[in-house]
Amino acid sequence: QKDVNASPPTVGAAISTHEKDKKRLELLVQAGVDVVVLDSSQGNSIYQINMLKWIKKNYPDLQIIGGNVVTAAQAKSLIDAGVDGLRVGMGSGSICITQEVMAVGRPQGTAVYRVAEYARRFKVPVIADGGITCVGHITKALALGASTVMMGSLLAATSESPGEYFYQDGVRLKKYRGMGCLQAMKDKQGSSERYFSENDTIKVAQGVSGAVVDKGSIYTYIPYLVAGIQHGCQDMGARSLLTLRSMMYEGKLKFEKRTLAAMKEGGVHSLHSYEMKLY
């Protein structure tokens, strides 16, 4: 039964920085959208800055998430233009090959920390976008200053996500593809626009198509992720995520480099065989 006293859900929508999306934004606002994401692989562009300024002038109460960015300098451009939140990440997603093909990007942990450390001075929250493959990565992102994370590949294989299951070598899978893969660019105009390649004769892929292993229902998987974050905070002595970030900025929470031997030691080892069931 629906709780009539509950707060209404927050509804967001993504638009591009193209001129034609101004009309789409008008319709979204009329429909009651709460927040808009300016969807771009590289947010520090004159196109996004101009769109940000236009939206803030015409819809001053509308919340805008900009990006993607990976440096404080990039973040400054969007914050100066009036952005309300930032997406951080470039080439770190499981289906993204931007760092390999374009030679641009930044290690995700460093990107989240540097951008969040700058953006917090202006009370602009940060979303860690990419590189999240397990609950431990969520905890790390939050500890580095992110307010929330994006989980494309983690949620792509849940029962409620779009797409049909199929079997390969006895494993139940779902297809998962990046916006920058050639198939997505050919099938959807919006994908090409995201990478400013809609008019290119030759498409340059910045992503791949693949498959992810079935994770069951989101109603089972999300509680597992939440519980994992709670246990992580407990082990670090943080009662809340706000406390966790404060501990990091105050130097009470420290990050250390791990050698290859340390990473091997920190995983499953010295067993003939094992079964890993996380939840």
Backbone hydrogen bonds, N-H to C=O, Kabsch-Sander energy under -0.5 kcal/mol:
donor,donor_aa,acceptor,acceptor_aa,energy
4,V,2,K,-0.8
6,A,3,D,-1.3
13,A,35,V,-1.6
15,I,37,V,-2.6
21,D,18,H,-1.4
22,K,19,E,-1.7
23,K,20,K,-0.8
24,R,20,K,-0.9
25,L,21,D,-2.4
26,E,22,K,-1.8
27,L,23,K,-1.8
28,L,24,R,-2.2
29,V,25,L,-2.6
30,Q,26,E,-1.9
31,A,27,L,-1.4
32,G,28,L,-0.6
32,G,29,V,-1.2
33,V,28,L,-2.2
34,D,11,V,-2.9
35,V,11,V,-1.4
36,V,63,Q,-2.5
37,V,13,A,-2.7
38,L,36,V,-0.5
38,L,65,I,-2.7
39,D,15,I,-2.7
39,D,37,V,-1.0
40,S,38,L,-0.8
41,S,194,R,-1.1
43,G,68,N,-3.0
44,N,68,N,-0.5
45,S,43,G,-2.2
49,I,45,S,-2.4
50,N,46,I,-2.3
51,M,47,Y,-1.9
52,L,48,Q,-2.7
53,K,49,I,-2.2
54,W,50,N,-2.1
55,I,51,M,-2.6
56,K,52,L,-2.5
57,K,53,K,-1.6
58,N,54,W,-2.2
59,Y,55,I,-3.7
62,L,59,Y,-1.8
63,Q,34,D,-1.2
65,I,36,V,-2.9
66,G,64,I,-0.5
66,G,85,G,-2.9
68,N,87,R,-0.5
69,V,87,R,-1.9
75,A,71,T,-2.1
76,K,72,A,-2.5
77,S,73,A,-1.4
78,L,74,Q,-1.4
79,I,75,A,-2.7
80,D,76,K,-2.8
81,A,77,S,-0.9
82,G,79,I,-1.3
83,V,78,L,-2.3
84,D,64,I,-2.3
85,G,64,I,-1.3
86,L,125,P,-2.0
87,R,66,G,-2.5
88,V,127,I,-3.1
89,G,69,V,-1.6
96,C,93,G,-1.4
97,I,206,Q,-2.2
98,T,206,Q,-0.6
101,V,97,I,-2.9
102,M,98,T,-2.5
103,A,98,T,-0.7
103,A,99,Q,-0.5
104,V,98,T,-0.8
106,R,90,M,-0.9
111,A,107,P,-2.5
112,V,108,Q,-2.8
113,Y,109,G,-2.2
114,R,110,T,-2.7
115,V,111,A,-2.4
116,A,112,V,-2.4
117,E,113,Y,-2.3
118,Y,114,R,-1.3
119,A,115,V,-3.2
120,R,116,A,-2.1
121,R,118,Y,-1.2
122,F,119,A,-1.6
123,K,120,R,-1.2
124,V,119,A,-2.1
127,I,86,L,-3.1
128,A,126,V,-0.5
128,A,148,T,-2.4
129,D,88,V,-3.1
129,D,127,I,-0.7
130,G,128,A,-0.7
130,G,150,M,-0.6
133,T,131,G,-0.9
137,H,134,C,-0.8
138,I,134,C,-1.2
139,T,135,V,-1.9
140,K,136,G,-2.1
141,A,137,H,-2.4
142,L,138,I,-2.4
143,A,139,T,-2.2
144,L,140,K,-1.7
145,G,142,L,-1.0
146,A,141,A,-2.2
147,S,126,V,-2.9
148,T,126,V,-1.2
150,M,128,A,-2.6
155,L,151,M,-1.5
156,A,152,G,-1.3
157,A,153,S,-0.6
158,T,155,L,-1.5
159,S,216,G,-2.3
161,S,158,T,-1.2
166,F,173,L,-2.3
168,Q,171,V,-2.1
171,V,168,Q,-1.7
173,L,166,F,-3.4
173,L,171,V,-0.5
174,K,212,V,-1.9
175,K,164,E,-0.5
176,Y,210,G,-2.6
178,G,208,V,-2.4
181,C,178,G,-1.6
185,M,181,C,-2.1
186,K,182,L,-2.0
187,D,183,Q,-2.1
188,K,184,A,-2.5
192,S,188,K,-1.1
193,E,189,Q,-2.2
194,R,190,G,-1.7
195,Y,191,S,-0.8
195,Y,192,S,-0.7
196,F,193,E,-1.4
197,S,192,S,-2.7
200,D,197,S,-1.2
203,K,201,T,-0.6
205,A,203,K,-0.6
206,Q,180,G,-2.5
207,G,180,G,-1.0
208,V,95,I,-2.0
210,G,176,Y,-2.9
212,V,174,K,-2.6
214,D,172,R,-2.6
215,K,157,A,-1.9
216,G,157,A,-0.6
220,T,217,S,-1.3
221,Y,217,S,-2.3
222,I,218,I,-2.3
224,Y,220,T,-1.2
225,L,221,Y,-2.1
226,V,222,I,-2.6
227,A,223,P,-2.5
228,G,224,Y,-2.2
229,I,225,L,-2.2
230,Q,226,V,-2.3
231,H,227,A,-2.3
232,G,228,G,-2.1
233,C,229,I,-2.5
234,Q,230,Q,-2.2
235,D,231,H,-2.4
236,M,232,G,-1.4
237,G,233,C,-0.7
237,G,234,Q,-1.0
238,A,233,C,-2.9
239,R,237,G,-0.5
244,L,240,S,-2.1
245,R,241,L,-2.3
246,S,242,L,-2.2
247,M,243,T,-2.5
248,M,244,L,-1.5
249,Y,245,R,-2.4
250,E,246,S,-2.0
251,G,248,M,-1.1
252,K,247,M,-2.1
253,L,247,M,-1.8
254,K,252,K,-0.5
263,M,259,T,-2.2
264,K,260,L,-2.1
265,E,261,A,-2.4
266,G,262,A,-1.9
267,G,264,K,-1.1
277,K,275,E,-0.6
